[in-house]
């Protein structure tokens, strides 16, 4: 993984010491080097107690599904899996029934993922699924894996029936949890190389904390974002791979929920607005706004060096379109990266649009692990420099409490 910055700023060395200290209380830093022997035990028990499972259905919302979904949807474009993963992550009744229609419930296993164990949306969908299984007279023994905090109400519920229960790693928030049991347990059941995923994350972690090349890159980038957070308060991730489109959703949650806060030691509301874009599709839409719109956006380009696909444009000359014969015999791998390079060059010529480029060697578990931990570290650094707590979400909690009150009032009617 390479990252080229097209802007320069002196890095704040003091924030590095703060991040080192933060490792004592924030759990996600330790996930790349976690003991994953629990996954072998879980998988062995799973295969022993379940039969002919072809569908893994994730019931979760936000951090309980977005990271896992991003990894799965990215890898399934380049690998073949024996099982499919489905996601029930919305209370939209059309979306729920539409997804369930794709699933053979007799061959389905459900993951109920909620760190707190009391997420209303998750429990609502879980109840619907339970009722559906009862209506179809499908035995629910070992039909569910519950992933939650130790001691939660959901864990207590899990003991009421034959099932599996895994704990979310200590001090790991939902949007930073993809490399914990939240993501690794389902992925381990479809033969994703979990070790390679963590190895990639470890390489970024080691490079940062052992004063490798990633330390300078991340400190400079985070400092630039924080220092210019009012001038360039919109950050676009421009991904040149359709496979990474769901990482845009994960990035939007990670960035938005971690950085959009009231400052810890002032009354100022701050934040950086994340925008996920897919190239070359969004070259024909959002790019116009970047090039000629307000100068309030920075852009990160994600390129894939090798797609491992040898698809070439045929050497066909089309009548009246002979001028486009220049693309003949060009691989699509080369074409999409040339498109990215052309956009990057055009923005550099403007001189007032801050950009940087991340290049992943190829799409595989190791490089995905690198990308995930890179953005998690970057988020923590920017939060420190902006003076906000990256790990809470009080703005979200308030609406949750209002919803609970509305539901309580409904019971009293």
C-alpha positions as CSV (number, residue, x, y, z in Angstrom):
1,X,0.0,0.0,0.0
2,X,1.4,3.4,-1.0
3,X,0.0,6.8,-0.2
4,X,1.2,9.9,-2.0
5,X,0.4,13.3,-0.6
6,X,0.1,16.2,-2.9
7,X,0.1,18.7,0.0
8,X,2.6,19.4,2.7
9,X,2.4,20.5,6.3
10,X,4.5,20.1,9.4
11,X,3.2,17.2,11.5
12,X,2.2,17.5,15.1
13,X,4.5,15.2,16.9
14,X,2.7,15.6,20.2
15,X,-0.4,13.9,18.9
16,X,1.7,10.8,18.3
17,X,2.4,10.5,22.0
18,X,-1.3,10.9,22.7
19,X,-2.2,8.0,20.3
20,X,0.5,5.8,22.0
21,X,-1.1,6.5,25.4
22,X,-4.6,6.0,24.0
23,X,-3.8,2.3,23.3
24,X,-4.2,1.7,27.0
25,X,-7.9,2.4,26.9
26,X,-9.0,2.0,23.3
27,X,-9.3,-1.7,22.2
28,X,-9.3,-1.5,18.4
29,X,-5.5,-0.8,18.4
30,X,-4.9,-4.4,19.6
31,X,-7.2,-6.2,17.1
32,X,-4.5,-6.8,14.5
33,X,-2.5,-8.9,17.0
34,X,-5.4,-10.6,18.8
35,X,-5.5,-14.3,19.6
36,X,-7.9,-15.8,17.0
37,X,-7.9,-19.3,18.4
38,X,-11.5,-18.6,19.5
39,X,-12.5,-18.6,15.8
40,X,-11.2,-22.2,15.3
41,X,-13.2,-23.3,18.4
42,X,-16.3,-21.5,17.2
43,X,-16.1,-22.8,13.7
44,X,-15.6,-26.4,14.9
45,X,-18.7,-26.1,17.1
46,X,-20.6,-24.5,14.3
47,X,-20.0,-27.2,11.8
48,X,-20.8,-29.9,14.4
49,X,-24.2,-28.4,15.4
50,X,-25.4,-27.1,12.0
51,X,-26.1,-28.9,8.8
52,X,-26.2,-27.7,5.1
53,X,-26.0,-24.1,6.0
54,X,-25.7,-22.1,2.8
55,X,-26.8,-18.6,3.9
56,X,-25.4,-16.5,6.7
57,X,-27.7,-13.7,7.6
58,X,-26.4,-10.7,9.5
59,X,-29.0,-8.8,11.6
60,X,-27.2,-5.6,12.7
61,X,-27.0,-1.9,11.9
62,X,-24.3,0.6,11.5
63,X,-20.9,-0.6,12.9
64,X,-22.4,-4.1,13.4
65,X,-22.8,-4.6,9.6
66,X,-21.1,-1.9,7.5
67,X,-17.5,-3.1,7.8
68,X,-18.3,-6.8,7.4
69,X,-20.5,-5.9,4.4
70,X,-17.7,-3.9,2.8
71,X,-15.2,-6.8,3.2
72,X,-17.6,-9.4,1.9
73,X,-18.9,-7.5,-1.0
74,X,-15.4,-6.5,-2.0
75,X,-13.9,-10.1,-1.9
76,X,-16.9,-11.8,-3.4
77,X,-16.1,-10.1,-6.7
78,X,-12.7,-11.8,-6.8
79,X,-13.2,-15.0,-4.9
80,X,-15.8,-17.8,-4.8
81,X,-17.4,-18.6,-1.5
82,X,-19.4,-21.7,-0.6
83,X,-21.8,-19.7,1.5
84,X,-23.6,-16.3,0.9
85,X,-23.8,-13.5,3.4
86,X,-27.0,-11.5,3.5
87,X,-27.6,-8.3,5.5
88,X,-30.8,-7.3,7.3
89,X,-29.7,-3.7,8.4
90,X,-32.8,-1.6,7.9
91,X,-36.3,-1.4,9.4
92,X,-37.6,-0.7,5.9
93,X,-40.3,-3.5,5.5
94,X,-39.8,-3.8,1.8
95,X,-36.0,-4.3,2.2
96,X,-36.5,-6.9,4.9
97,X,-38.9,-9.0,3.0
98,X,-37.0,-8.5,-0.3
99,X,-33.8,-9.9,1.3
100,X,-35.5,-12.7,3.1
101,X,-37.1,-13.9,-0.2
102,X,-33.6,-14.6,-1.5
103,X,-32.8,-17.0,1.4
104,X,-33.7,-20.6,2.0
105,X,-34.5,-20.4,5.7
106,X,-33.9,-24.1,6.1
107,X,-30.3,-23.6,5.2
108,X,-29.8,-20.3,6.9
109,X,-27.9,-19.3,10.1
110,X,-28.4,-15.8,11.6
111,X,-25.9,-13.5,13.3
112,X,-27.6,-11.1,15.8
113,X,-25.0,-8.4,16.3
114,X,-25.5,-5.7,18.9
115,X,-22.7,-4.4,21.1
116,X,-25.1,-3.1,23.7
117,X,-27.5,-6.0,23.2
118,X,-30.5,-3.6,23.1
119,X,-30.3,-2.0,19.7
120,X,-34.0,-1.4,18.9
121,X,-33.7,-1.9,15.1
122,X,-31.7,-5.1,15.5
123,X,-34.0,-6.7,18.1
124,X,-37.1,-5.7,16.0
125,X,-35.7,-7.6,12.9
126,X,-34.7,-10.5,15.1
127,X,-38.2,-10.8,16.5
128,X,-39.6,-10.8,13.0
129,X,-37.2,-13.5,11.9
130,X,-38.0,-15.6,15.0
131,X,-41.7,-15.4,14.3
132,X,-41.1,-16.3,10.6
133,X,-39.1,-19.4,11.6
134,X,-42.0,-20.4,14.0
135,X,-44.6,-19.9,11.2
136,X,-42.6,-22.2,8.9
137,X,-42.0,-24.7,11.7
138,X,-38.2,-24.4,11.4
139,X,-36.3,-25.5,14.4
140,X,-34.3,-22.7,15.9
141,X,-31.7,-24.7,17.9
142,X,-28.2,-23.5,16.9
143,X,-29.9,-21.3,14.3
144,X,-28.4,-18.1,15.8
145,X,-25.0,-16.7,16.8
146,X,-25.2,-13.7,19.1
147,X,-22.3,-11.2,19.1
148,X,-22.5,-8.7,21.9
149,X,-20.8,-7.3,25.0
150,X,-20.1,-9.6,27.9
151,X,-22.9,-9.5,30.4
152,X,-25.4,-7.8,28.0
153,X,-29.1,-8.5,28.0
154,X,-28.6,-10.2,24.6
155,X,-26.1,-12.6,26.0
156,X,-28.5,-13.5,28.8
157,X,-31.2,-14.1,26.2
158,X,-28.7,-16.3,24.2
159,X,-28.6,-18.8,27.2
160,X,-32.4,-19.5,26.8
161,X,-31.8,-21.7,23.7
162,X,-29.1,-23.8,22.1
163,X,-27.0,-21.2,20.3
164,X,-23.6,-19.6,19.9
165,X,-22.5,-16.4,21.7
166,X,-19.4,-14.4,21.0
167,X,-18.2,-11.3,22.8
168,X,-17.2,-8.0,21.2
169,X,-13.6,-7.3,22.2
170,X,-13.2,-5.1,25.2
171,X,-13.3,-1.3,24.6
172,X,-14.0,-1.6,20.9
173,X,-16.7,0.7,19.5
174,X,-19.1,-0.4,16.8
175,X,-17.6,1.5,13.9
176,X,-14.1,0.3,14.9
177,X,-15.2,-3.4,15.4
178,X,-14.9,-4.9,11.9
179,X,-11.6,-6.7,12.8
180,X,-13.2,-8.1,16.0
181,X,-15.5,-11.0,16.3
182,X,-18.2,-8.8,14.7
183,X,-16.5,-9.2,11.3
184,X,-14.2,-12.2,11.8
185,X,-16.7,-14.8,12.9
186,X,-19.0,-14.6,9.8
187,X,-16.0,-14.2,7.5
188,X,-14.3,-17.3,9.0
189,X,-17.4,-19.4,8.0
190,X,-16.9,-18.6,4.3
191,X,-13.2,-19.3,4.2
192,X,-12.0,-15.7,4.1
193,X,-8.3,-15.6,5.0
194,X,-8.7,-13.9,8.4
195,X,-5.0,-14.2,9.2
196,X,-4.1,-12.3,6.1
197,X,-6.7,-9.6,6.9
198,X,-5.1,-9.1,10.3
199,X,-1.6,-9.3,8.9
200,X,-2.4,-6.4,6.6
201,X,-3.7,-4.4,9.5
202,X,-0.6,-5.3,11.5
203,X,1.7,-4.0,8.8
204,X,0.1,-0.6,8.9
205,X,0.1,-0.6,12.7
206,X,3.7,-1.6,13.0
207,X,4.8,0.9,10.4
208,X,3.0,3.7,12.3
209,X,4.0,2.8,15.9
210,X,7.6,1.7,15.0
211,X,8.4,5.0,13.2
212,X,8.0,3.5,9.7
213,X,6.9,5.3,6.5
214,X,3.3,5.3,7.6
215,X,3.9,7.4,10.7
216,X,5.0,10.4,8.7
217,X,2.3,10.0,6.1
218,X,-0.6,9.7,8.6
219,X,0.7,12.5,10.8
220,X,1.0,14.9,7.9
221,X,-2.4,14.0,6.5
222,X,-4.2,14.2,9.8
223,X,-2.6,17.5,10.6
224,X,-3.5,18.9,7.3
225,X,-7.2,17.9,7.7
226,X,-7.4,19.3,11.2
227,X,-5.6,22.5,10.4
228,X,-7.8,23.1,7.4
229,X,-11.1,21.7,8.7
230,X,-13.0,25.0,8.2
231,X,-11.6,25.8,4.8
232,X,-11.8,22.2,3.5
233,X,-14.6,20.7,5.5
234,X,-15.7,18.1,2.9
235,X,-13.6,15.1,2.3
236,X,-14.3,12.9,-0.7
237,X,-13.0,9.3,-1.1
238,X,-12.9,8.7,-4.8
239,X,-12.6,4.9,-5.3
240,X,-11.5,3.6,-8.6
241,X,-12.9,0.1,-8.2
242,X,-16.6,-0.9,-8.1
243,X,-15.6,-3.7,-5.7
244,X,-14.8,-1.0,-3.0
245,X,-18.2,0.8,-3.3
246,X,-19.3,-0.6,0.1
247,X,-16.1,0.7,1.8
248,X,-17.5,4.1,0.9
249,X,-20.4,3.4,3.2
250,X,-18.1,2.2,6.0
251,X,-15.9,5.3,5.5
252,X,-18.9,7.6,5.7
253,X,-19.9,6.2,9.1
254,X,-16.4,6.0,10.5
255,X,-15.6,9.6,9.5
256,X,-19.0,11.2,10.2
257,X,-19.8,9.6,13.5
258,X,-16.2,9.9,14.8
259,X,-15.4,13.5,13.8
260,X,-18.7,15.3,13.8
261,X,-18.7,16.5,17.5
262,X,-18.7,19.3,19.9
263,X,-15.1,19.9,21.0
264,X,-14.1,18.5,24.3
265,X,-12.8,21.8,25.8
266,X,-15.0,24.4,24.0
267,X,-18.5,24.9,22.8
268,X,-17.6,24.8,19.1
269,X,-19.3,22.2,16.9
270,X,-16.7,20.8,14.4
271,X,-16.5,18.0,11.9
272,X,-15.5,16.8,8.4
273,X,-18.2,15.8,6.0
274,X,-17.4,12.5,4.2
275,X,-18.5,11.8,0.7
276,X,-17.9,8.4,-1.0
277,X,-17.5,8.4,-4.8
278,X,-17.0,5.6,-7.4
279,X,-14.8,6.3,-10.4
280,X,-15.2,6.4,-13.3
281,X,-18.9,6.7,-12.8
282,X,-18.8,9.8,-10.7
283,X,-16.4,11.5,-13.1
284,X,-19.6,12.2,-15.0
285,X,-21.4,13.7,-12.0
286,X,-19.8,14.8,-8.8
287,X,-16.4,15.6,-10.4
288,X,-17.9,18.8,-11.9
289,X,-18.7,20.0,-8.4
290,X,-15.1,19.3,-7.2
291,X,-13.5,21.0,-10.2
292,X,-15.6,24.2,-10.5
293,X,-17.6,24.3,-7.3
294,X,-16.7,25.8,-3.9
295,X,-13.2,25.2,-2.8
296,X,-14.3,23.4,0.4
297,X,-13.4,19.8,-0.6
298,X,-10.3,17.6,-0.3
299,X,-10.1,14.4,-2.3
300,X,-8.5,11.0,-1.6
301,X,-8.2,8.7,-4.7
302,X,-8.0,5.0,-4.2
303,X,-6.5,3.0,-7.0
304,X,-5.9,-0.7,-7.5
305,X,-2.6,-1.5,-9.2
306,X,-3.7,-4.9,-10.5
307,X,-7.2,-6.2,-10.8
308,X,-5.9,-9.6,-11.8
309,X,-8.3,-9.6,-14.8
310,X,-6.9,-9.8,-18.3
311,X,-9.8,-8.2,-20.2
312,X,-8.7,-6.2,-23.2
313,X,-10.6,-3.9,-25.5
314,X,-10.9,-5.6,-28.9
315,X,-9.0,-4.2,-31.8
316,X,-12.2,-3.2,-33.7
317,X,-12.5,-0.1,-35.8
318,X,-16.0,1.3,-35.8
319,X,-17.2,3.4,-38.7
320,X,-17.3,7.1,-37.9
321,X,-15.6,6.4,-34.5
322,X,-12.1,5.8,-35.9
323,X,-10.7,8.4,-33.6
324,X,-11.3,6.1,-30.7
325,X,-9.1,3.4,-32.1
326,X,-6.5,4.6,-29.6
327,X,-8.2,2.4,-27.0
328,X,-7.8,-0.8,-29.0
329,X,-6.0,-3.6,-27.3
330,X,-5.8,-1.6,-24.0
331,X,-6.7,-3.6,-20.9
332,X,-9.6,-2.3,-18.8
333,X,-7.1,-2.5,-15.8
334,X,-5.0,0.1,-17.6
335,X,-7.9,2.1,-18.8
336,X,-9.5,2.7,-15.3
337,X,-6.1,3.7,-13.9
338,X,-5.5,6.1,-16.8
339,X,-8.9,7.6,-16.1
340,X,-7.9,8.1,-12.4
341,X,-4.5,9.6,-13.4
342,X,-6.2,12.0,-15.8
343,X,-8.6,13.3,-13.1
344,X,-5.7,13.6,-10.6
345,X,-3.6,15.5,-13.1
346,X,-6.5,17.9,-13.9
347,X,-7.0,18.6,-10.2
348,X,-3.3,19.2,-9.6
349,X,-3.4,21.8,-12.3
350,X,-6.0,23.8,-10.4
351,X,-3.6,24.2,-7.5
352,X,-6.2,24.8,-4.9
353,X,-7.8,21.4,-4.4
354,X,-5.9,19.3,-1.8
355,X,-5.6,15.7,-3.0
356,X,-3.7,12.5,-2.2
357,X,-3.6,9.0,-3.7
358,X,-3.7,5.6,-2.0
359,X,-2.6,2.6,-4.2
360,X,-3.4,-1.0,-3.2
361,X,-1.4,-3.7,-5.0
362,X,-4.5,-5.8,-5.6
363,X,-7.8,-6.8,-4.1
364,X,-7.2,-9.4,-1.4
365,X,-7.5,-9.9,2.4
366,X,-4.1,-8.4,3.2
367,X,-4.7,-5.2,1.3
368,X,-8.2,-4.8,2.7
369,X,-6.7,-5.2,6.2
370,X,-4.2,-2.4,5.4
371,X,-6.9,-0.1,4.1
372,X,-9.2,-0.6,7.2
373,X,-6.5,0.0,9.8
374,X,-5.1,3.0,7.8
375,X,-8.4,4.7,7.9
376,X,-9.1,3.8,11.6
377,X,-5.7,5.3,12.6
378,X,-6.3,8.4,10.5
379,X,-9.7,8.9,12.1
380,X,-8.2,8.7,15.6
381,X,-5.4,11.1,14.7
382,X,-7.7,13.7,13.2
383,X,-10.0,13.5,16.2
384,X,-7.2,14.2,18.6
385,X,-6.0,17.2,16.5
386,X,-9.6,18.6,16.3
387,X,-10.1,18.1,20.0
388,X,-13.0,15.7,19.9
389,X,-13.7,12.2,21.3
390,X,-13.6,9.8,18.3
391,X,-15.3,7.0,20.2
392,X,-18.6,8.4,21.5
393,X,-21.7,9.4,19.5
394,X,-23.9,11.6,21.8
395,X,-25.7,13.0,18.8
396,X,-26.9,9.5,17.9
397,X,-27.7,8.6,21.5
398,X,-30.1,11.5,22.0
399,X,-32.4,10.3,19.1
400,X,-32.3,6.8,20.5
401,X,-33.5,8.0,23.9
402,X,-36.3,10.0,22.2
403,X,-37.4,6.8,20.3
404,X,-37.4,4.8,23.5
405,X,-39.7,7.4,25.1
406,X,-42.0,7.3,22.1
407,X,-42.2,3.6,22.3
408,X,-42.8,3.8,26.0
409,X,-45.7,6.2,25.4
410,X,-47.1,3.8,22.8
411,X,-47.3,1.0,25.5
412,X,-49.2,3.3,27.8
413,X,-51.9,4.0,25.2
